[in-house]
Amino acid sequence: MYRILDREDLTSEIHLLKIEAPGVARKAQAGQFIIVRVDEKGERIPLTIADWDREEGNVTIVFMEVGTSTRKLASLSIGDSVVDFVGPLGRPTEIEQFGTVVCVAGGFAIATIMPIARAMRKAGNRVISIMGFRTKNLVFWQERLGSVSDELIVTTDDGSYKRKGLVTEPLKELLQETRIERVIAIGPTVMMKFCSLTTKPFGVKTIVSLNPIMVDGTGMCGCCRVLVGGETKFACVDGPDFDGHEVDWDLLVKRQRTYLDEEKESLELWKKKMAGAIINE
Amino acid sequence: MSEKKKLDLNRVSMPKQEPLVRKRNFSEVALGYTEEQALREASRCIQCKKPACIDGCPVDIDIPGFIRAISEGNMPEAVSVLKDRNSLPGICGRVCPQETQCEMTCILAKKGAPIAIGRLERYVADWERHHPEIIGQQKSYAKFNGKKVTVVGSGPAGLTCAAELAKLGYGVTIFEALHVAGGVLMYGIPEFRLPKSIVQAEVNYVRSLSEEIKLDQVIGKIATVDDLLGNGFDAIFLAPGAGAPMFLNIPGENLSGIYSANEFLTRTNLMKAYAFPEYDTPIKAGGEVVVFGGGNVAMDASRCALRLGAGKVYIIYRRSRVEMPARAEERENAEEEGIFFKLLTNPKRFIGDEQGKVKAVELYEMELGEPDESGRRRPIPKPNTEFVMEIDTAIVALGTKPNPIIPSTTKGLELTRWGTIKTDDATGRTSKEGVWCGGDMATGAATVISAMGAGKRTAVDIDAYLQGGS
C-alpha cells in the first residue's frame, strides 16, 4: 500500500497527489512514468511523474479525470492509499546541453513537462516554455513553470487569458525567429501531432511523450505498441519519449480508442455506485 | 514387492467437467481424484527397486516413496516425501508434462499404462491444503546462517530457488515486478487449468520459508542488480521470466483487436477481465476469434476466448497436428470444447476497418517439406491458395523473447545471440560474479518444471559458492 501524503486540486478536473514511495523517488528521472492501481479490482494505468523528493521519499503525480480509474484516484483523500505504485518506468528524457529548447505543454501535461524543463535548464539550455489551456479557469502552475523557464508563453483557446489561440502558433513564430535546437511537446495526442507537424519543415528535432494504453508497463504484453519510423516499438520500455516526426499518429489515436464502449460502460457503473454511496450516507 | 504380483494396467482416469458445461466457465476442468481413486491408482505402482520414474523428474522427487505412502494411507508422510523435493506440488501436479517426463520413464509405460504420477501428486498437494492441521508437523529446516540472497522474479524458477535456499538457512528476499507473486502461474496459465488460490497457497508456503516477497519491484528500474549486490546481498538469482512477446511481423498487426497471448492472458487471468465491469480491466473476445500458434499458450488463449464468450475460436497453425508443441491433453481438451483447428495455414496480412479495428485476416495454405533444424518438417507456402477470413479478434501466441530491462541495466552480464543471459546450465552461473540466472531468461520460453529444475540446481550451486566451496 502506498499512502497519499498530499493532495491539491489544480482545476476542477486536474488533481495532484503526492504519494509515499521512497524506492521510486530514489530513482525517478524527468520523463519517466509510474503504473498505479487504485484498488483490488482496479486497472493498471500509466501516469507520468510530475515531481519527486528523494530525501522525503515521495513522488508527485498529476492527472485529469477521464475514465473510471482516474475518477477513482480523484476520489481519494490525504491518508488514503493506492494498492500499487510501480516505477520509475520507461526511459528518462534525453537531457543534454542542446542550446535553446522549447518546452510545449497542453492541459494536465504542464505538470509532466515541469521536471523536463527544470532538467533542461540545469543542463545549461535556454528554455522557452509554451503552455496552452482551453480557457482561463483551467490555467495552473504558470509561476512554477515560469520559474524554470527563460521565457514563458501562455495561450488559451478562447482568448480568455493571455494569448488567444493554439500552442502551435507561438511555436511556429519562435521557429521562424530564433535558432532552436530542440522541442519537447507533451499533452493530448492531437496537440503533440500538430506540434510535430509544425516543427517538421524547420527540421528541429521534436520529442513527444506517447500515452498509449498499457497493462504491465514493463515490456511484457505489447499492448502499448506504437509505430515509429515504420518500426513497432513498445512505449513502456522503448519510450515513452519518441521522435515526433517519426510517429504514426493515426495508429496511436485508433489504438487509444480500442475500449471506448467498455470505458463508457465502466464509467456508468462507477457513477451509479457513487450515486448509491451518496444516498446511503 | 513380489514381481509375481499381477500387473494392473487399468490407469484410473481423471474426472473432468463436461465439455459443454466447462467451455462457459472458468472453474477447474480436471476435478481431481477421490480418495478411492487415488488409492486404486497408487496401488498399481510396483515399487521398482531402481525406479526409472525419478530419472524423468527434473527435481528428483522420490516418486515411489510418496506413492507408497498414499497406498498405505499415510497422507502426512506422502506430503512430507513430496515437499522435501518439490515446494510447488499442487502446481506441478497440474501443469507438468508428465507424459514426457516421469510417466514416460515409468516401467509400466512400456505396457501402455504408466502410473498417473501427476494426478497422484496433485491429490497429495490438494489433501494437504485441506488439512492445514498437519502443517505444524512439517519438518523444520536450518536456522538463519547469516547470509542473504535475492531472488528476482517469483515465478516457478524463483519460488523454487528461494524455497531451497531458505530451507538451507539463507535469508531470502524475492522481488516481483507485478502486483501479485507467482509470475506466469498467475498471469499466464488460466484459472481453469491452475486455480489461482492454489498458486497463492503454494506461494504462501514459500513466503513462510523466506524473509519477504516484495511486490511492485521492477529490478533494473527501482534498483539495479548492482544496487542489490552492494546492498548486503551475497548472491542474486535472476529469474525474471518470459519477457517480451513475439509478433508475426505482417502488415496490419497493430490494428486494435490484435493481442499478444501475453496481453490477452494477462488481462484475463491477472486482471480478471472475465469479470468486467466488476473488475475495471476490459477485453475484446466476441464473435470470431483466431489464435496463431500451436503451443500450450495458444491452447490456453483459445480456451479463454471461448469462456469469455467468443462465438467461434480457431487455432491457426502453419504445420500439421503431429508437429504441434502443445501437450496432447491440452489439445484434446481444446478440441472437446469445440475449438476449430486450421492446420497448415499461415497469415499474410490483417485487414482493418475505418476505425482501425481488425475485421479480417488473409491466410494461405502450407505443405510440409523436408525436416528443418528443429527436426520437424518444414512448412512451405502453397502458391495461389490465399483466402480471406472475417474475424473480430486475433491473438498471437508465437512465444517470447527476452525482456531487455535487466540486461540493459546490469554491467558485465554476457548475453547470448538470442538476447538471453549466458548461463551455465548445470549451475546457473552467469558471467558476473555473485549473479545466477535461470528459467526462461536463461533458456528462452520453456516449461514450468524445467524452470523449477533450474531454480533447484542454482540453489545447490549458490549454497556451495557461499559456503566457500566447502
Boltz contact constraints between the chains, C-beta under 6 A:
constraints:
  - contact:
      token1: [A, 23]
      token2: [B, 222]
      max_distance: 6.0
  - contact:
      token1: [A, 27]
      token2: [B, 222]
      max_distance: 6.0
  - contact:
      token1: [A, 41]
      token2: [B, 279]
      max_distance: 6.0
  - contact:
      token1: [A, 41]
      token2: [B, 280]
      max_distance: 6.0
  - contact:
      token1: [A, 42]
      token2: [B, 280]
      max_distance: 6.0
  - contact:
      token1: [A, 43]
      token2: [B, 280]
      max_distance: 6.0
  - contact:
      token1: [A, 43]
      token2: [B, 281]
      max_distance: 6.0
  - contact:
      token1: [A, 68]
      token2: [B, 280]
      max_distance: 6.0
  - contact:
      token1: [A, 84]
      token2: [B, 179]
      max_distance: 6.0
  - contact:
      token1: [A, 84]
      token2: [B, 216]
      max_distance: 6.0
  - contact:
      token1: [A, 86]
      token2: [B, 216]
      max_distance: 6.0
  - contact:
      token1: [A, 88]
      token2: [B, 221]
      max_distance: 6.0
  - contact:
      token1: [A, 215]
      token2: [B, 266]
      max_distance: 6.0
  - contact:
      token1: [A, 218]
      token2: [B, 177]
      max_distance: 6.0
  - contact:
      token1: [A, 218]
      token2: [B, 218]
      max_distance: 6.0
  - contact:
      token1: [A, 219]
      token2: [B, 244]
      max_distance: 6.0
  - contact:
      token1: [A, 219]
      token2: [B, 403]
      max_distance: 6.0
  - contact:
      token1: [A, 220]
      token2: [B, 262]
      max_distance: 6.0
  - contact:
      token1: [A, 221]
      token2: [B, 262]
      max_distance: 6.0
  - contact:
      token1: [A, 221]
      token2: [B, 263]
      max_distance: 6.0
  - contact:
      token1: [A, 221]
      token2: [B, 266]
      max_distance: 6.0
  - contact:
      token1: [A, 222]
      token2: [B, 245]
      max_distance: 6.0
  - contact:
      token1: [A, 222]
      token2: [B, 260]
      max_distance: 6.0
  - contact:
      token1: [A, 222]
      token2: [B, 263]
      max_distance: 6.0
  - contact:
      token1: [A, 223]
      token2: [B, 263]
      max_distance: 6.0
  - contact:
      token1: [A, 225]
      token2: [B, 254]
      max_distance: 6.0
  - contact:
      token1: [A, 251]
      token2: [B, 254]
      max_distance: 6.0
  - contact:
      token1: [A, 254]
      token2: [B, 356]
      max_distance: 6.0
  - contact:
      token1: [A, 255]
      token2: [B, 256]
      max_distance: 6.0
  - contact:
      token1: [A, 258]
      token2: [B, 256]
      max_distance: 6.0
  - contact:
      token1: [A, 259]
      token2: [B, 282]
      max_distance: 6.0
  - contact:
      token1: [A, 262]
      token2: [B, 282]
      max_distance: 6.0
  - contact:
      token1: [A, 265]
      token2: [B, 277]
      max_distance: 6.0
  - contact:
      token1: [A, 266]
      token2: [B, 277]
      max_distance: 6.0
  - contact:
      token1: [A, 269]
      token2: [B, 277]
      max_distance: 6.0
